[in-house]
Amino acid sequence: MDIECPRCGQARQQPFYGPCAQCRADLRARLGSDPQTDGPATPRYEPKMNVTPNQVATKD
């Protein structure tokens, strides 16, 4: 089925609607990086511990 690529506007033979193979390869080359390795060096989120020990558990 001929579908027009929403990115480049050329009619391409593809089974589903979306960017053509050339546009997908270009997008992966530009934007397809691993967010864990390319992101800024920020520390991982650690939830705050709002729990106090139970009195029975701390009994000697």
C-alpha positions in Angstrom: 0.0 0.0 0.0 1.4 3.4 -0.9 1.4 5.7 2.1 2.7 9.2 2.2 5.5 9.7 4.8 4.4 12.3 7.3 8.0 13.5 7.7 9.4 13.8 4.1 6.0 13.7 2.2 7.1 11.1 -0.3 4.8 8.2 -1.2 6.4 4.9 -0.1 5.3 1.3 -0.2 4.9 0.3 3.5 2.5 -1.8 5.5 1.7 0.8 8.2 1.3 4.5 8.5 4.4 6.3 9.9 7.8 7.6 8.8 9.4 5.8 5.9 12.5 3.6 6.4 14.9 6.4 5.4 13.3 8.8 7.9 13.3 6.2 10.6 17.0 5.6 10.1 17.7 9.3 10.2 15.6 9.7 13.4 17.4 6.8 15.1 20.8 8.3 14.1 19.9 11.7 15.5 17.6 11.0 18.4 17.9 7.2 19.1 20.4 7.3 21.9 20.3 5.6 25.3 18.8 8.1 27.8 20.7 6.4 30.7 24.2 7.1 29.1 23.6 10.4 27.3 21.7 12.3 29.9 23.2 14.7 32.4 25.1 13.3 35.4 22.2 13.5 37.8 21.9 11.1 40.8 19.2 8.5 40.7 15.9 9.2 42.5 15.9 7.7 46.0 12.6 7.9 47.9 12.7 9.5 51.3 12.3 7.2 54.2 9.4 8.5 56.4 9.2 5.5 58.7 10.1 5.5 62.4 11.0 2.2 64.0 8.3 0.4 66.0 8.8 0.6 69.8 8.3 -3.2 70.2 10.9 -3.9 67.5 13.5 -1.7 69.2 12.9 -3.2 72.7 16.0 -4.8 74.2 
